[in-house]
């Protein structure tokens, strides 16, 4: 059922994209979805230049699992188109664009499910999930990125990075980003220690840029068709990531993609309030 929902949702990307994805999900067995002894948690898309872009899933049948399938399918289709179009040395794309293709598919699935929902409670649930997803993928990741920037600046100034210093900086950022209505307990101060992405320097901000670019591209595809987006997937690592996105019609050097995402967030909030 999740495969069918995903295939229906990506119809705006045209028959070529849909046929490849259907073949991968149904016939070529790209997905490892079954429980197994010592199978790692989470979900990943992985492969090499001449292999299928395989997907590891831990599927349990929840809405989040449907979104995860769409997300990882976005990565795998990005890899497929890049490998088909680029020589080996230009096929690997950066994280900056990788999270665009995955989040793009999630947004298509959300719009498809919301348009299909006939029950008010379903619509409320979907809207709450989407709003919380934007909060986690955009606002929270920007906060993470600011925390990361702060502690690098502290290190450059030779300020000792003690547990107390780090906890204080993280607490202050949470208070700044989420406002006085949020109750901050002492345990929250240490949350940064469980974020593995901080071990990969300046990784987290790319979730925020990725979702901004993805939402802009969804609007563009729905209005103008998929050609430029498919060219974006096929470009791989053949140019700088910002330039690849510019060719697809999204200028991440401007404020427009982020402003559009914030407007989308406001519109979804209004839609939720009208349903309540």
FENQUIDA-V630533 format. One record per pair of residues at least 24 apart in sequence whose ideal C-beta (glycine too) atoms are under 8 Angstrom apart, sorted by the first residue. I is the first residue (numbers start at 1). J is the second residue. D is the distance in Angstrom with one decimal. If there is no record, write none. Layout:
I&J&D ; I&J&D
//
This chain:
2&59&7.2 ; 2&61&7.9 ; 2&65&6.6 ; 2&66&4.5 ; 2&69&5.1 ; 3&69&7.2 ; 5&66&5.9 ; 5&109&6.5 ; 5&112&6.9 ; 5&113&7.0 ; 6&66&7.2 ; 6&69&5.8 ; 6&70&4.9 ; 6&73&6.1 ; 6&105&7.3 ; 6&109&6.1 ; 8&112&6.0 ; 9&70&6.9 ; 9&105&7.5 ; 9&108&4.5 ; 9&109&4.3 ; 9&111&7.3 ; 9&112&3.7 ; 9&113&7.7 ; 10&70&7.9 ; 10&105&6.4 ; 10&108&5.7 ; 12&108&6.8 ; 12&221&5.5 ; 12&222&5.9 ; 12&226&6.4 ; 13&108&7.9 ; 13&221&6.9 ; 13&226&4.7 ; 13&229&7.0 ; 13&230&7.1 ; 14&225&7.7 ; 14&226&4.9 ; 14&230&7.2 ; 16&230&7.5 ; 17&77&6.7 ; 17&226&7.0 ; 17&230&6.7 ; 20&77&6.9 ; 20&80&6.2 ; 21&73&6.1 ; 21&77&5.9 ; 24&52&6.8 ; 24&53&7.6 ; 24&73&7.9 ; 24&76&6.8 ; 24&77&7.9 ; 24&80&7.4 ; 25&73&7.0 ; 28&52&5.9 ; 30&54&5.5 ; 30&55&5.4 ; 30&76&6.3 ; 31&55&4.6 ; 31&56&8.0 ; 31&57&5.8 ; 31&69&7.8 ; 32&56&5.1 ; 32&57&6.7 ; 33&57&4.6 ; 33&58&7.9 ; 33&59&4.7 ; 43&68&4.8 ; 43&71&7.3 ; 43&72&5.2 ; 44&72&7.0 ; 45&72&4.7 ; 45&73&7.9 ; 45&75&3.6 ; 45&76&4.6 ; 45&79&6.7 ; 47&76&7.6 ; 47&79&6.2 ; 49&83&5.7 ; 49&88&5.2 ; 49&91&5.9 ; 50&83&7.8 ; 53&77&7.5 ; 53&79&3.9 ; 53&80&5.3 ; 53&83&7.7 ; 63&125&7.7 ; 63&126&7.8 ; 63&129&6.5 ; 64&129&7.8 ; 66&109&6.6 ; 67&106&5.2 ; 67&109&6.2 ; 67&110&7.5 ; 67&133&7.8 ; 70&105&4.3 ; 70&106&5.3 ; 70&108&7.3 ; 70&109&4.4 ; 71&102&4.4 ; 71&103&7.1 ; 71&105&6.3 ; 71&106&5.2 ; 72&102&7.0 ; 73&105&5.9 ; 74&101&4.4 ; 74&102&3.9 ; 74&103&7.3 ; 74&104&5.9 ; 74&105&3.6 ; 74&106&7.3 ; 75&101&6.2 ; 75&102&5.0 ; 77&101&6.8 ; 77&105&7.8 ; 77&233&6.6 ; 78&102&7.7 ; 78&233&5.2 ; 81&230&6.8 ; 81&233&3.9 ; 81&234&4.6 ; 81&236&7.9 ; 82&233&6.7 ; 82&234&6.4 ; 82&235&7.3 ; 82&236&3.3 ; 82&237&7.5 ; 83&236&7.6 ; 84&234&7.2 ; 85&234&3.8 ; 85&235&7.5 ; 85&236&6.7 ; 86&234&7.4 ; 86&235&7.5 ; 86&236&4.1 ; 86&237&7.2 ; 86&238&5.7 ; 90&236&5.5 ; 90&237&5.2 ; 90&238&4.4 ; 91&236&4.8 ; 91&237&6.6 ; 92&236&6.9 ; 92&237&4.9 ; 93&235&7.7 ; 93&236&5.1 ; 93&237&4.8 ; 93&241&7.5 ; 93&244&7.9 ; 94&237&6.6 ; 94&241&4.9 ; 95&203&6.5 ; 95&206&5.1 ; 96&206&5.1 ; 96&209&6.6 ; 96&210&7.3 ; 96&241&4.0 ; 96&242&7.6 ; 97&210&7.7 ; 97&213&7.9 ; 97&232&7.6 ; 97&241&4.8 ; 97&244&5.9 ; 97&245&6.6 ; 98&210&7.5 ; 99&206&5.8 ; 99&207&5.7 ; 99&209&7.9 ; 99&210&3.0 ; 99&211&7.3 ; 99&214&7.6 ; 100&210&4.9 ; 100&213&4.7 ; 100&214&4.9 ; 100&217&6.8 ; 100&232&7.8 ; 100&245&7.2 ; 101&214&7.7 ; 101&233&6.3 ; 102&210&7.7 ; 102&214&8.0 ; 103&137&7.0 ; 103&210&5.5 ; 103&211&4.9 ; 103&214&3.9 ; 103&215&7.8 ; 104&214&4.2 ; 104&217&5.8 ; 104&218&6.0 ; 104&229&7.6 ; 106&133&7.6 ; 106&214&7.9 ; 107&214&6.1 ; 107&215&6.2 ; 107&218&4.9 ; 108&218&6.5 ; 111&218&7.6 ; 120&275&6.1 ; 123&275&5.5 ; 124&272&6.7 ; 124&275&5.1 ; 124&276&6.8 ; 127&268&6.0 ; 127&271&6.0 ; 127&272&4.3 ; 127&275&6.7 ; 128&272&6.8 ; 130&268&6.0 ; 131&265&7.0 ; 131&268&5.6 ; 131&269&6.6 ; 131&272&6.7 ; 134&211&7.0 ; 134&261&7.4 ; 134&264&7.8 ; 134&265&5.4 ; 134&268&7.6 ; 137&207&5.3 ; 137&208&7.1 ; 137&210&7.9 ; 137&211&4.8 ; 138&207&7.5 ; 138&208&5.0 ; 138&211&5.4 ; 138&212&7.1 ; 138&261&6.4 ; 138&265&7.8 ; 139&177&6.5 ; 140&177&7.8 ; 141&204&4.9 ; 141&205&6.6 ; 141&207&4.2 ; 141&208&4.7 ; 142&177&7.8 ; 142&205&7.0 ; 142&208&5.0 ; 143&173&5.4 ; 143&174&7.2 ; 143&177&4.6 ; 144&192&7.8 ; 144&195&6.6 ; 144&197&7.4 ; 144&198&7.7 ; 144&204&4.3 ; 144&205&7.9 ; 145&202&7.3 ; 145&204&5.1 ; 145&205&3.8 ; 145&208&7.1 ; 146&173&6.1 ; 147&173&5.4 ; 147&192&6.3 ; 148&198&6.2 ; 148&201&7.7 ; 148&202&6.5 ; 148&204&6.6 ; 166&192&6.7 ; 208&258&8.0 ; 209&252&5.9 ; 209&257&7.9 ; 211&261&6.6 ; 212&252&7.4 ; 212&257&4.1 ; 212&258&5.0 ; 212&260&7.4 ; 212&261&4.7 ; 213&245&5.7 ; 213&250&5.0 ; 213&252&6.1 ; 213&257&5.7 ; 215&257&7.4 ; 215&260&6.5 ; 215&261&5.2 ; 215&264&5.8 ; 216&249&7.8 ; 216&250&4.7 ; 216&256&7.4 ; 216&257&4.6 ; 216&260&5.7 ; 216&261&7.7 ; 217&248&6.3 ; 217&249&7.3 ; 217&250&6.0 ; 219&260&7.4 ; 220&248&7.7 ; 220&249&5.2 ; 220&250&7.4 ; 224&249&8.0
//
